[in-house]
Amino acid sequence: MTVYVDSMRAKFGRMIMCHMIGTDETEMHAMAQRIGVRCKWYQGDHYDICLEMRARAVEYGAIEITWRQAGCMHMRRRITGKMGLPRDAERWVKQHIARRRAVVGR
């Protein structure tokens, strides 16, 4: 079970935000509580966190990933129920799209 923080940098007021995702919801919620992130930032499958909280999460063991990896892992979980590993995320999405195109005949 792992918690990840992505490299997204989105402005929200005066803060810069990124995503925190996890392979296990319980562990992700525990990390959020540990770093001081309020539950209202939970978005149903991830947290939006500021860069200060991101740094704390990394100190407590969260793995840094790219924004693209996070998006691909989210897509994979939505389709298969499992996130997979960051290093496989983009390749899995490309293969999934290729398989779908082959079935549709595009």
GUMI-568654 format. One record per residue: residue in one letter; x, y, z of N, C-alpha, C in turn. Coordinates in steps of 0.02 Angstrom, whole numbers, plus 32768, in hexadecimal, padded with zeros to 4 digits. Atoms other than C-alpha are relative to their C-alpha. Layout:
AXYZXYZXYZ...
END
This chain:
M802A7FC58000800080008000802D803E8000T7FD57FC6800A804880A57FC87FD8803F7FF5V801D7FBE800C801F815E7FC7802F80247FD0Y7FDA7FDC8032805681C87F337FEC804A8000V800F7FBA800C806282847F16801980127FBAD7FEC7FF18045806582C87E65802280437FFAS7FDA7FC3800E80C383577E147FD480397FE6M802C7FCC8018802983BC7DE4800C80408029R7FFB7FBF7FDF803484767E0D7FC6802A7FE9A803C7FDB80127F8684C47E097FF480368034K800E7FC97FD27F60856D7E557FBA7FF8801DF803F7FFE7FDD7ED685747ED6800680398032G7FF57FC57FD77ECE86227F1F804A80118000R7FB97FF27FFB7F7C86457F6080297FC08008M7FDD80407FF97FA7858C7F6E800D7FDF7FBDI7FF2802B803A7FF385157EF07FEE7FB98017M801B80407FEC7F9D846C7EF4801A7FC77FD4C7FF1803D80257FC483BA7EBF7FD07FCA801AH802A80387FEC7F73830F7ED680257FCF802DM7FE780387FD97F8D82887F587FD17FC67FF3I8028803B800F7F5281DB7F24801E7FC58026G7FE6803A7FDC7F6481307F737FE37FBF7FE6T8018804280147F5480797F4F7FCC7FE68031D802E80157FCC7EF080687FEF7FE2803F8021E80207FC47FE57E7080E8802C8011800B8049T7FF17FF97FB97E9180C580E48044801F800AE7FBC7FE57FFA7F4B80E780CF800380497FE8M80007FBC801A7F29818380687FE080308034H801F7FD77FCC7EB381C880EE802E8009803DA7FD17FFD7FC87F32819F8175803880327FF1M7FCB7FD180147FB881FF81147FE580478003A801E7FBD7FFF7F42829380FF7FFC801A8048Q80067FEC7FB97F21829781BA8045800F801DR7FBC7FF87FE57FDB828481E1802080427FEAI7FE07FC38019800E831881747FD5803E800CG802A7FC67FEF7F7D838781AD7FD280177FC9V802F7FEF80357F0E838281137FB97FF28017R804580087FEA7E57839C813B7FD97FD37FD0C8026803080297DDC831980FD7FD680227FCAK80287FDE80347D7D839D8099802580047FBDW7FDB8000803F7E09839680187FFD7FBD7FDBY8007804280217DE082E07FF17FCF80077FC6Q80277FF9803E7D9D82D57F407FE17FBE7FE9G8020804080127D5482257F4480307FC97FF0D7FCC8032800E7DF381CD7F0B8046801D8008H7FBF7FE07FF57E7E824A7F307FF6803E802CY80007FC07FDB7EAB82E27F98802180357FD4D7FDD7FC6801A7ED5838E7F568026801D803BI7FD77FE77FC97F6683C97FC1802F80377FE8C7FD17FCA80127FD684627FC480487FE48002L7FBB80188005809084557FA580227FF68044E7FE5800B7FBD80B98467805E7FEC7FBB801BM801780427FEA804F83CE8084801F7FC87FD6R7FDE8031802B809D83757FEF80447FF0801CA7FBD800A7FE38149838E803B7FFC7FD6803FR800980287FC3810A834980E17FF27FB77FEEA80118045801480C082B18089803E7FDB7FE9V7FC2802080188166828E8034802D7FEF803CE7FD9800F7FC381BD829B80DE7FE77FC18022Y801E803A7FDF81448217811F7FFB7FC37FD2G7FFC803C802A816281A1808C7FD880007FC1A80257FFF804080F181D77FFD80327FFF7FC6I7FD68006803B813A81B17F527FEE80387FCFE800B7FCB8031815082407ED67FF77FE27FBBI800D80168044810582217E2A7FEE803C7FD5T80127FCA802C80DE82897D917FB480077FFEW80477FF48009803582D57D6F7FE37FCE7FCER801680308032802782667CD57FF97FBA801DQ800580427FE0804B81C97D3A7FC27FFC802CA803A7FFF7FD47FC681FA7DB87FC07FF97FD7G803B8005802B7F4682137D2D7FF77FBB7FE3C80038043801D7F71816D7CDD7FEE7FCC8035M8010802F7FCA7F6A81127D847FB680068014H80477FF47FF17EC081617DA67FD47FDD7FCCM8027802080367E8081277CFC80017FB48007R7FFA80487FF87EC180777D197FD57FE78039R802980157FC77E6E806D7DC47FB680037FEFR80467FF980147DCA80AB7D7A7FEA7FC67FD4I8010803580307DD080237CF480087FBA801FT7FF180437FE87E1D7F8F7D517FF67FF6804BG800580057FB87E097FB87E09804380038024K7FBD7FFD7FE37EC77FBC7E24802880367FDDM7FD97FC9801B7F40804D7E0C803E7FE97FD9G7FC18013801D7FDB7FED7DDC8038802C8019L7FC57FDA7FEB808880387DEB800B803D7FD4P7FF47FC3802780BC80E67DB3802A7FF27FC1R7FD4800D8039814480A07D417FDC7FDE7FC6D80268023803480C2803A7CE07FC380287FE8A803F7FDE800A803680BB7CDF7FF480187FB8E800A7FE58043804F81147C397FFE7FC97FCBR7FFF8037802F807980737BDC7FBD7FDA8002W803F80237FFA7FDB80207C217FC980267FDBV80347FD880217F6E80B07BE480077FFD7FB4K7FF5800580497FBD80AE7B367FE97FBC7FE6Q8016804380157FA07FF27B2A7FB57FF98004H804980037FF87EEE80037B697FDE80247FC6I801D7FDA80387EC780887AE6800A7FDA7FBFA7FF48027803E7F18801E7A5D7FD17FC47FFCR802E803980007EAF7F877A917FB980167FEFR80447FE6800E7E0F7FEF7A8F7FF980137FB6R80037FED80477E38803579E37FFE7FC37FD3A8000803E80287E5A7F8679A07FBB7FE18000V8043801D7FFB7DB07F4B79DE7FCE80297FD8V802E7FD480237D567FE27997801080027FB5G7FED800080467DB87FD678F5801880447FE6R7FE67FBE80157E05808378F280477FFC7FEB
END
